Amino acid sequence: MRHWLVGLMVVALCGCTGFVTRQIERPGHDNRAQLAWFRQLLNQAGFRFDAMQTRQDVRMAYWYGEPRAYGFTARVSEQRKDHRFSLDLGFKFAVEPAKAVALPARGSVILLHPWGTEGSALANWALSFTSAGYVVVAPDLRSHGESSAAPVGYGPREADDIAELVRGLRVAGRLPGPLFLFGVSYGGTVALFTASKLTGVGGVVALEPYANAAAVIRRAPVSGLFGYKWLASWLSPQRMDKAIARASRQLGVDLFHLDPGDALTRTATCTLILRGADDALVSDAALRALVRRSVRASYVEIPHEGHMSLPLRTDRLFPPLLEWIAALPSDHESDCP
């Protein structure tokens, strides 16, 4: 009986390790149904869904929105009770989207979504920026949404895709300058890598990027990012590292040593990194160390917010971020705001 139980546990542990490896390799499209409401919202607001093919034969799907006077606002209400915290999110247009007049473009923003989601997941940011006068492009990163199921790279490969998308849109005259990169979590790290591959980037905003892919993957089970918090009690650090190593080999990417700090040091663009003080996935120390790699980078910690709540808080973050963007210098020699 004891041998049978030991055997069962070995099979279960191997299964969990394999599950984690698959999660790392294939973020998948599991959230497509849950995000349908956000896609409908972008459609209602007149965003167009388009796609382009990269030279590496990766289909890049993306939402494209032009500035309009929607008078869009996001209503966010907090509920804190019995050590539990939740947000109720609602959107409101002051003007019916179909009747909203066009605004002159103040620039363009590329929105880069978190791991396991798609471009529409940042609909609150997309509509806030278009209402403020910016052209918005919200791509589905590779192996997400309607883009190709190409091997993920946890930053550099995705940055190559985005840089090619930007160049194509610039040639087509669809991306008026200045250009800003805005990314959340996985997308925040992609933004850091992308900035070093493009010219004419006016500023970068990264919400909760990871400084090291392996470190954040190790924390993923306990944070619930992989969907099952009980995984954390089954997977030892050694088994997590085994899964990360296996995924690294199969993806052809060294997840243990992938370093956005190197990219940060190669760009003179002003970069703002934000983290919720209650974030259990990305560590404060790691992001502070990352920011020290560049005199053009700064770090702000937002109290009472976690990894999942911070990207929803356009009510708290959007007004000061607009001020930060407006204060950005037009050259790379002047001080960053």
Disulfide bonds with the S-S distance in Angstrom:
Cys270-Cys336 2.03
